[in-house]
Amino acid sequence: MANQDDEKERQRLAEVYSGMPDGELVNIAAESGSLTDVARRALNEEIDRRGNLESEGIEDESLPADADIVESQDVVVIRKFRDIPEAWMAKGRLDSSGIECWLIDDNMVRLDWFISNFLGGVKLQVKQEDAAIANEVLEQPVPESFDGEGTED
């Protein structure tokens, strides 16, 4: 039964996507992480049917100049946190060390912290090539006090 429902939904979405201008498809593709598997499959089929949208310069026409372009990267989860403050602290340590990182599911946990265990916690991701150094940074102990040279007591 679920397969028939999935197929009906894929067909419905295929119709919707086929009626959209190229720029809208590019915008949806940039946010495809929030789509269901069925919706992502239908979107990819429509993009494949139209050909390579990027090579036609559609991104330049349809996206604002300051829009973030999402590139596929190899990322790994290096830590999982039950609570948001711990995740923010770890992210802050990596950010201050110059390591690009992302929190996954933090917004969901912020909406309802009870679902943290259900989601597997808040996940901290880094690029594959930064994983070793990121783990080293996070394993360093936090100093009990800081040298406040140049600050007033």
Kinemage of the C-alpha trace (Angstrom):
@kinemage 1
@onewidth
@group {chain A} dominant
@subgroup {mainchain}
@vectorlist {calphas} color= white
{ca met a 1} P 0.000 0.000 0.000
{ca ala a 2} L 2.805 2.401 0.888
{ca asn a 3} L 4.447 1.882 -2.510
{ca gln a 4} L 1.236 2.836 -4.310
{ca asp a 5} L 0.922 5.939 -2.139
{ca asp a 6} L 4.568 6.826 -2.782
{ca glu a 7} L 4.088 6.388 -6.510
{ca lys a 8} L 0.952 8.563 -6.516
{ca glu a 9} L 2.811 11.241 -4.549
{ca arg a 10} L 5.801 11.049 -6.931
{ca gln a 11} L 3.480 11.476 -9.919
{ca arg a 12} L 1.703 14.407 -8.255
{ca leu a 13} L 5.016 16.089 -7.482
{ca ala a 14} L 6.304 15.376 -11.000
{ca glu a 15} L 3.324 17.347 -12.340
{ca val a 16} L 3.966 20.201 -9.931
{ca tyr a 17} L 7.687 20.335 -10.726
{ca ser a 18} L 7.083 20.130 -14.483
{ca gly a 19} L 4.968 23.302 -14.293
{ca met a 20} L 7.638 25.290 -12.457
{ca pro a 21} L 10.128 27.618 -14.114
{ca asp a 22} L 13.773 26.546 -14.091
{ca gly a 23} L 14.725 29.117 -11.447
{ca glu a 24} L 12.194 27.753 -8.968
{ca leu a 25} L 13.513 24.226 -9.493
{ca val a 26} L 17.051 25.423 -8.808
{ca asn a 27} L 15.869 27.114 -5.602
{ca ile a 28} L 14.091 23.960 -4.458
{ca ala a 29} L 17.132 21.858 -5.319
{ca ala a 30} L 19.265 24.127 -3.123
{ca glu a 31} L 16.976 23.252 -0.191
{ca ser a 32} L 16.477 19.590 -1.138
{ca gly a 33} L 17.688 18.396 2.263
{ca ser a 34} L 14.298 19.309 3.686
{ca leu a 35} L 12.380 17.243 1.097
{ca thr a 36} L 11.069 13.725 1.528
{ca asp a 37} L 12.772 10.941 -0.413
{ca val a 38} L 9.820 10.782 -2.808
{ca ala a 39} L 9.903 14.548 -3.402
{ca arg a 40} L 13.679 14.524 -3.884
{ca arg a 41} L 13.383 11.693 -6.414
{ca ala a 42} L 10.669 13.525 -8.373
{ca leu a 43} L 12.723 16.726 -8.317
{ca asn a 44} L 15.858 14.953 -9.561
{ca glu a 45} L 13.870 13.294 -12.349
{ca glu a 46} L 12.527 16.677 -13.502
{ca ile a 47} L 15.971 18.288 -13.380
{ca asp a 48} L 17.420 15.356 -15.355
{ca arg a 49} L 14.589 15.632 -17.891
{ca arg a 50} L 15.352 19.330 -18.466
{ca gly a 51} L 19.091 18.814 -18.714
{ca asn a 52} L 21.881 20.537 -16.836
{ca leu a 53} L 20.253 23.663 -15.416
{ca glu a 54} L 23.498 25.125 -14.035
{ca ser a 55} L 25.182 25.184 -17.440
{ca glu a 56} L 22.403 27.361 -18.799
{ca gly a 57} L 23.185 30.128 -16.301
{ca ile a 58} L 19.878 29.773 -14.508
{ca glu a 59} L 21.442 30.140 -11.076
{ca asp a 60} L 22.693 33.608 -11.962
{ca glu a 61} L 19.245 34.745 -13.126
{ca ser a 62} L 17.085 33.210 -10.431
{ca leu a 63} L 19.150 33.593 -7.257
{ca pro a 64} L 20.079 36.841 -5.552
{ca ala a 65} L 23.751 37.776 -5.765
{ca asp a 66} L 24.262 37.190 -2.033
{ca ala a 67} L 22.557 33.766 -1.965
{ca asp a 68} L 24.504 30.879 -0.474
{ca ile a 69} L 25.251 28.178 -3.012
{ca val a 70} L 25.154 24.733 -1.456
{ca glu a 71} L 27.923 22.463 -2.635
{ca ser a 72} L 28.031 18.758 -1.968
{ca gln a 73} L 30.779 18.006 0.521
{ca asp a 74} L 31.943 14.948 2.380
{ca val a 75} L 30.988 15.693 5.969
{ca val a 76} L 31.084 13.480 9.040
{ca val a 77} L 29.386 13.611 12.408
{ca ile a 78} L 32.068 13.915 15.071
{ca arg a 79} L 29.893 14.441 18.148
{ca lys a 80} L 26.289 14.033 19.283
{ca phe a 81} L 24.774 16.091 22.088
{ca arg a 82} L 21.558 15.659 24.007
{ca asp a 83} L 21.407 19.317 24.988
{ca ile a 84} L 21.704 22.441 22.824
{ca pro a 85} L 24.095 24.431 25.100
{ca glu a 86} L 26.726 21.685 24.940
{ca ala a 87} L 26.416 21.588 21.147
{ca trp a 88} L 26.768 25.376 20.935
{ca met a 89} L 29.880 25.292 23.128
{ca ala a 90} L 31.535 22.662 20.926
{ca lys a 91} L 30.561 24.537 17.754
{ca gly a 92} L 31.953 27.734 19.249
{ca arg a 93} L 35.273 26.056 20.030
{ca leu a 94} L 35.565 24.803 16.454
{ca asp a 95} L 34.453 28.129 14.965
{ca ser a 96} L 37.053 29.999 17.019
{ca ser a 97} L 39.676 27.517 15.815
{ca gly a 98} L 38.775 28.288 12.210
{ca ile a 99} L 37.159 24.899 11.538
{ca glu a 100} L 33.966 25.064 9.493
{ca cys a 101} L 31.211 23.079 11.216
{ca trp a 102} L 27.442 22.635 11.275
{ca leu a 103} L 24.841 21.606 13.829
{ca ile a 104} L 22.204 19.182 12.590
{ca asp a 105} L 18.750 18.814 14.205
{ca asp a 106} L 19.407 21.714 16.592
{ca asn a 107} L 16.268 23.534 15.451
{ca met a 108} L 14.117 20.440 16.006
{ca val a 109} L 15.513 19.953 19.503
{ca arg a 110} L 15.011 23.645 20.192
{ca leu a 111} L 11.334 23.281 19.283
{ca asp a 112} L 10.824 20.304 21.588
{ca trp a 113} L 13.785 19.055 23.629
{ca phe a 114} L 11.944 15.788 24.377
{ca ile a 115} L 12.668 14.569 20.847
{ca ser a 116} L 16.432 14.896 21.240
{ca asn a 117} L 16.845 11.198 22.046
{ca phe a 118} L 14.468 10.220 19.258
{ca leu a 119} L 16.544 12.169 16.702
{ca gly a 120} L 19.839 10.891 18.064
{ca gly a 121} L 20.666 14.245 19.609
{ca val a 122} L 22.116 17.362 18.046
{ca lys a 123} L 24.866 16.331 15.661
{ca leu a 124} L 28.062 18.295 15.072
{ca gln a 125} L 29.418 17.858 11.548
{ca val a 126} L 32.713 18.881 9.962
{ca lys a 127} L 34.329 18.296 6.601
{ca gln a 128} L 35.934 14.867 6.320
{ca glu a 129} L 39.424 16.358 6.015
{ca asp a 130} L 38.938 18.457 9.196
{ca ala a 131} L 37.641 15.609 11.389
{ca ala a 132} L 40.950 14.664 13.034
{ca ile a 133} L 41.917 18.212 13.986
{ca ala a 134} L 38.349 18.988 15.117
{ca asn a 135} L 38.423 15.994 17.464
{ca glu a 136} L 41.775 17.175 18.847
{ca val a 137} L 40.339 20.645 19.516
{ca leu a 138} L 37.283 19.231 21.267
{ca glu a 139} L 39.349 16.830 23.391
{ca gln a 140} L 41.500 19.636 24.812
{ca pro a 141} L 40.441 20.553 28.347
{ca val a 142} L 38.822 23.903 28.949
{ca pro a 143} L 41.121 26.042 31.120
{ca glu a 144} L 39.828 26.779 34.629
{ca ser a 145} L 40.876 30.409 34.304
{ca phe a 146} L 41.942 32.691 31.526
{ca asp a 147} L 44.874 35.052 31.454
{ca gly a 148} L 43.279 38.464 31.214
{ca glu a 149} L 46.235 40.516 30.055
{ca gly a 150} L 45.149 43.984 29.082
{ca thr a 151} L 41.798 43.756 30.827
{ca glu a 152} L 40.653 45.557 33.927
{ca asp a 153} L 40.018 43.509 37.070
